[in-house]
Amino acid sequence: MIGLDDVLDAEPRVRETSRHTPVEYSTTFSEMTGAEVHLKMEHRQRTGSFKIRGATNRIATLSESARDAGVVTASAGNHAQGVALAASREGVDATVVMPENAPFAKVKATCDYGADIVLHGVDYDEAAERAHEIEREQGRTYVHAFDDPMIMAGQGTLGLEIARDLPTVDTVAVAVGGGGLISGTATALKGLLDEVRVVGVQAEGAASAARSLRKGSIERLDGVDTIADGIAARSVGHETFPIIQERVDEVVTVSDDDIATAVTHLLERTKSLVEGAGAVGLAAMLADAFDYDDGEVVVPALCGGNIDMNVLTTVLTRGLIQTGRYLQIRTVLKDRPGALESFLEILADHRANILAVDHDRASRDVQMNAAEVELDVETRGSDHVERLLAALREAGYEVEVLS
């Protein structure tokens, strides 16, 4: 397993390409949680993710013959960009295999950084299979996204920065996909600080590490399903798993709704655009997925900011729904003059802003003398939603909440 010395050795190499990202105190999230919350702003990193750290360390340590042959990797996007930029700066030819449904923004950025792109498979694992084929066919060096000591050591420089910038930290919450980031980060933090706790966070739809820890051996998932594409790995790594077992205090999971809520809060309250995988540490805090004391110094690592704009629309809508800011409802009204107006008056009296109305008198699901109405409504919090629904139902309307 890697040790603190490996991370310290990686630091000067990583510094050549990466940025030292700040740790910033958040009044908003401290008030919301009761803890003392400091955000590790790694989404401001070059390429928008921590992945540049590990990729830089791995490529900088290639032999001369390996550099000449070039590298190949597989990635959902962030590691792809890290390898592309690191290879370009070192003059090494890079081929990157990405899943066919990889976010367009990540595909374009990887191409812009100078890599040749191959789109293959439905997820990271299928892309990795094709990348290994290219490795064998062309004699390239495979740069693993997480299961490599040099990758882990490079990612661990993020932990060095947290420990030095905030030595009073009690808990660090870190995203877990394949486990490279948390393995390196936990190694650095535990090596420098005596009492620090490291909490890993996974999406419920991609929780290999959490399941593997419960079982005591690596558990491979049949598939993954989460908006946090950056940590959508079917399995934790064989190299990373024993480090997680030894140095990570616990691994918890959060739902996609929890993640969407955290992304929305970060954008609205701190003006930070963070992708789903980058927001899971904060999501775990807001959802009380792990225990912490009042006043405890907690650092959620915002480890990535590369979110596709189409995905962002979906994530923000879900976040607004979860926080009571957006409501979709359906009801059936009598098909007569003034029926819709009477219904809308109740919404207006409760200061609900109507965004869209769909009035359908031809629906097969209603009687001949009735009309189905669906509305998108802007609301002002969960309490406002409850008052509005109560008023509608008290007036005799049967209202179905669609979201």
Secondary structure, DSSP 8 states (H G I E B T S, - for coil): ---HHHHHHHHHHHHTT-----EEE-HHHHHHHSSEEEEE-GGGSGGGBTHHHHHHHHHHT--HHHHHH-EEEE-SSHHHHHHHHHHHHHT--EEEEE-TT--HHHHHHHHHTT-EEEE-SSSHHHHHHHHHHHHHHHT-EE--SSSSHHHHHHHTHHHHHHHHH-TT--EEEEE-SSSHHHHHHHHHHHHH-SS-EEEEEEEGGG-HHHHHHHHTS----S----S-GGG--SS--TTHHHHHHHH--EEEEE-HHHHHHHHHHHHHHS-----HHHHHHHHHHHTT-S---TT-EEEEB--B----HHHHHHHHHHHHHHTTSEEEEEEEEESSTTHHHHHHHHHHHTT-EEEEEEEESS-TTS-TTEEEEEEEEE-SSHHHHHHHHHHHHHTT---EE--
